[in-house]
Every structure is written in structure tokens, then in C-alpha cells.
């Protein structure tokens, strides 16, 4: 049986979802999700893993539709609120969806597409209240969800997880991060990705906690609640922490003090979905007293690595394997890496690992190495902690016999006082194989002195095993308004000069 549902039964009248000023209990979630399930079932007794897509903002309706599909025996395919019609059509057709659910707000957007594809479109607002008796018993080994990858190297793939996979992903985090029924967390992350669905929403509801749902990241509304000490747990992507730091610096002292006090009183703050620059980690701790907990995961595996809840949260590292997750590093030549500081691909085993890419058996087979899922991410181990260097195909730059981490170079460059944002890539080079290129966005009204930056790079990058020969030779062109004129890059390349 689905443990999320059985757990909810024990939480009863506790507040599960707060949406604006409206609060919904776990009992209301159970009642309404059962009505959704009855509507989906119609005259059948079990959907038998029928794929049902839904496009609904985060909140009460989102949860009741997700749970309703599961309780009826279906497979959920959550869609992105910001997706274009071609993107929606791809996800719906690639995953062999047979029915779509939305709300009144998005029905006009989906109706023409569903009509063209011959799919039934259900508007959740129009599902009537009803009585229900017995819903199907759902085995944990049945398929539960299809989430689409970001598609960085090709079209997005549908990642299929079972109820057992979902449960394992939740249990690992509930145990490691010590979720409690007294927790309150804001949810502003997209709900077609694993970060929002598993790490925030499902872990909270599994534990009997309360989720405040927001359509998107609304800094003013969220900071107002933070200052009221409403939240005990906070999860966001690095970009949001950067924006929060900027906002805190700009606030009047009294308002800033209230927000800082709210953040400092939380029991857990997590950063994920992208690399967190060590400089941001340190600045956030300096501002709020909170050491952000950074973790590592993927759509295919949930979360695999995490800094400890109790213990050192090391800036620039993603910690150690979570409960019931086994992680190894493997070299390009196929050897297991046992030595600190040697880079290798992260490979994962455990009950959290997905079962297949939907309708892509070859891609599924290629993603496993003797039962280990190949993440495609490169890492090193340093004193027991994993540190991500980047994607095998994109973020690892091979220059002059060195393997350079684009993410690591970015993290170091962001320590420079005038560099606000940057992106590092490798470009073909006849001499060095690949040379390093970086696009930089400077702080407003700032200037970048080339000679000083050369010296700064030599001094700051050498501890990171980046060759001292790296040079920066030109700056991004900017117009009179200080905006970048085109997606040019600043070239950084190895030379014979020391």
C-alpha cells in the first residue's frame, strides 16, 4: 500500500497545505484525492498503470490530483507550468499519456492540444464530490511516476520510478534530515522536477508537516513569513540564495534583522539542483549563522549524497551517501577509485534508482554498468566527502593533460569582488586540446582590469590545481547601458608564460 496515504490517515486534522490564507488538513487531502480517484476510475476497478498527465500549480489541487492518480492505480506525469505547447505535446505523446487533468486556469491552454491528440481533458474544479468505498490496493513494485530529464544532450527522457523507488527516496531524506511533524516549509520550486516533488512536498507530507505553497518564488511574501519565524525548514536553489543575499544587503536594518533572525532560527536550510559556490555558502553563514546543507541527486535516483544534518557541512562538497544508497567512483579505464583526489564517474545502486527510461530500452541499458547507474557526473573524494567536478561531457575540460572542472573555476571566479555571474566552457584548441572560456557579468558600474585579474587568477586558482598558465585576454563587449551586447565569451587560455 502507498505509505504516503497510510501516513496521512494518521495525521488526520493536522494542517497539510497552506495556500494563501486557506489551510487544508490531511483529512481533506485524503477525501478529495479519493474523489479524484473515483472520477478517474469511472466504471473500472483499477487504472492498471494508465499514464495520466496533469498541469496544475502547487497547492491543494496539485496534491489531490497526484494522490488521486496513484490511488486509482495510475502513473503520474507532471507537466511544467512554463512549458510551451510543443514541449507539452512532446511530454504527453512521448510518455503515452491517455488522460490529462488541469484546473480552470489552464484548461484553455490544454484544450486545443488534447482535442488534436484525441485525449480526454478533465478539469479538477469540475470533479464532483462523491461517496467512495474501496479503491484498488497498489503494490509498491508498480510504476508510480514519469519525470522528464532536462535533456541537456538530447531530447528529454521519461524517467520511470515505482512506488518503492519513491518511498525509498523519501525515507532516505526523512531519516537523514530528521523531518518532524512540527516542521513548516515554504514550497516555491517547480513541481515537475524531483527537488520540489520529493525533497519538499513528499517528505513534508510523509512526516505530517505543513507546506506553504507559492506559485513561484515571491521574495517579499516569503521574507515576511520568515521574519515571523514561521518556517523550520527551507530548501532552494543556489540562485535564490544569491538573490536573498542581495536583498538582505539592501534592506533597512530593522527589516533585515527580522529576516536574519527568522533564517537563523530554522533547524535546516538546504541548497541543491545546481552547484553552490563556496563563496555563497560562506556569505550565507556569515549573514544568518546558518550553514547550508548541500546535497547531490538526479531525476533517476532521487538524492544520493548529502552533507550531514549533524556534523560538518563542508562548502563546495556534497557530503556522503544517504541511507540505503551505495555510491562508487569509476575511472575512464573502468577501475574503481579508492584514492582521495582522483576524479571518476559517480555510479549509484540502491532502492532509490529508477527502473527505466520510458520506451527507450537502449538508453536504459547504456545508463547502467553491471547494475550500477552511471550518472555521467565526475567527482573526487576528499577526506570522506564527495566533491562534484561537473558533467562528464560538458563540465570537464581537458587541457594540456589536466582535467579541469568548469564548476570549480566558476566557483573561484565568483569570489572576485566585481564578478557577479559567470559561466565556464571548454573550447577547441590545437595546442592544448581544449582551452577555457568564461562569460562574465560584472557588478553594476564595475570595471575589470585585465592585468589585476591575471594576477588574481594566478594567486587564487593555484590551490585548486588549475594550471597557473591560464590567461584572460579580453572582456565581454558591453553597450552604453552596461548590458552584454551578445553571447560572446572572454577567452581564458593556456600559454607558455608563467
ABEGO torsion letter per residue (X at the ends): XBAAAAAAAAAEABBABBBEABBBBAAAAAAAAAAAAAAAAEABABAGGBBBBBBBBBEAAAAAAAAAAAAAGBBBBBBBAABBAAAAAAAAAAAGBABBBBBAAAAAAAAAAAAAAGBBBBBAAABBBBBBBBBBBBBAABBABBBBBAGAABBBBBBBBBAAAAAAAAAAAAAAAGBBAABBBBBABBAABAAAAAAAAAAAAAAGBBBBBBABBBAAAAAAAAAAGABABBBBBAAAAAAAAAAAAABBAAAAAAAAAAAAABABBBBBGBBBBAAAAAAAAAAAGBBBBBBBBBAAAEBABBBBABEBBBBGBAEBBBBGBBBBBBBAAGBBBABBGBBBBBBBBEAABBABBBGBAAAAAAABBGGBBBAGBBBBBBGGBBBBAEBAAAABBBBGGBBBBAAAAAAAAAABAABABBBBBBBBBAAAGBBBBBBBBBBBGBBBBAAAAAAAAAAAAAAAGBBAABBBABBBBBBAAGBBABBBBBBBBBBABX
